[in-house]
Structure formats: C-alpha cells, structure tokens
Amino acid sequence: MIWRRFFRSCDRGVASLPQRKGEKTSLSKKSYEEEMDEVTRWNVENTDILRILRDDVADERLLAWSEALSKGIRKVIRRTSVELDTAYDNYLDLYKFIIHERIKLVKEPSMEKAKGTADLDPITVCIVCGIRALQQEFGLPGLMSTMRLKLLQRYFERMKLPSIGGIS
C-alpha cells in the first residue's frame, strides 16, 4: 500500500526544493566527456606527451585501439565471437603499452606538470590524455578515457597482469 502511494507520487513528479540565497540557478556541472576534454587539453598544452606518443605509437596501432574501444570493453571482454578476439588482443596491447609507457615517462621532465585525477596518478592520466588527443586529431572513434582504463584494469587484474599505478 505504501509503495503504491510512493510510485504514484513519483509519477506526478517531485516538487523542487527551495533555493538558498546566492545559489546559482543554472546548471554549471560538466559532463564526464567535457571534464576529460579539459584535462586532455591541459596535459597536451603543458607536457610533451603528444611528441612522445607520436614517436612511440604507430598510426595502425592507434587505429586498432580505437576500433576496439568503439566496440565496447564489456562486450569484447565477454568474447562471444572470433571477430572480437582481435579487439581483445588490442585491449591487451593498449593496457600493456600504458604500463610500459608509464614506467618510461617517470623520468621525463615535462611529466612533472602533468595533471592527474583523484584516483589516478598524473603520468597515467597524461598518457590516457595523449592517446585521446591523437584519436581526436585523426578523427577516430572510441576515445580513450580514464573510465575505460579502469575497466581494462579491472578485467586484466583477474589475469594477474601488473597493476597501473593509482588504480584500485
């Protein structure tokens, strides 16, 4: 009986709460993609990540990663067809690349300016941002993001692969 009343009240809509003095009425919250683009822009402008990644990542490799990312990580990891096996291999390649690149960039002077997130170290975020910027530059689908990296981390941790710093 109580649940019926609750659901009926939800159908009618919820009255808005009164605003506090000085509170802005417009929504100024950014979407995750906007935040990711902002961090990417900052890291690209303040570090040498694009120069470094252009030397280390072949165009074919970047294209393969982008195609795999556009298919969806959960769908690929659950592997239901042979076609998705190549995407799985590309995910594994991307994950291992980020691990090795992170180790390589620890001593890179420009990485001291890299911007991280609350749960990822600055170098890892900078690598993700660099890959994302290269994808945007070429107009590739399936942009890399920290959320996708966390998904890869979760799946590959089960396989006892090394962890990427700062992700738990």
Residue pairs with C-beta under 8 A, 6 or more apart in sequence:
19 25
30 38
32 145
32 147
33 143
33 145
36 129
36 132
36 143
36 145
36 146
39 115
39 117
39 125
39 129
40 129
40 132
40 133
40 136
42 115
43 49
43 114
43 115
43 125
43 126
43 129
43 130
44 50
44 129
44 130
44 133
46 110
46 113
46 114
46 115
47 110
47 111
47 113
47 114
47 126
48 108
48 110
49 110
49 114
49 126
49 127
49 129
49 130
49 133
50 130
50 133
50 134
52 105
52 108
52 130
53 101
53 127
53 130
53 131
53 134
54 134
56 101
57 97
57 131
57 134
59 138
61 93
62 131
62 134
62 135
62 138
62 140
63 138
63 140
64 86
64 90
64 93
65 90
65 93
65 94
65 131
65 142
65 144
66 135
66 140
66 141
66 142
66 143
67 87
67 90
67 141
67 142
68 76
68 86
68 87
68 88
68 90
68 91
68 94
68 142
69 94
69 141
69 142
69 143
69 144
69 148
70 141
70 142
71 84
71 87
71 142
73 91
73 148
73 151
73 152
73 155
74 151
75 84
76 84
76 87
76 88
76 91
77 88
77 91
77 155
79 85
79 88
91 152
92 156
94 131
94 144
94 152
95 152
95 153
95 156
95 161
95 164
96 161
98 124
98 127
98 128
98 149
98 164
99 161
99 162
99 164
101 127
102 123
102 124
102 127
102 164
102 165
105 111
105 123
105 126
105 127
106 123
111 122
111 123
111 126
114 122
114 123
114 125
114 126
115 122
115 125
115 126
116 122
116 123
116 124
116 125
116 126
116 166
117 125
117 146
119 166
119 167
119 168
120 128
120 146
120 149
120 164
120 166
120 167
121 165
121 166
123 165
124 149
124 164
124 165
124 166
124 167
125 146
128 144
128 145
128 146
128 149
131 144
132 143
132 144
132 145
135 142
135 143
135 144
136 143
149 164
149 167
150 167
153 163
153 164
153 167
157 163
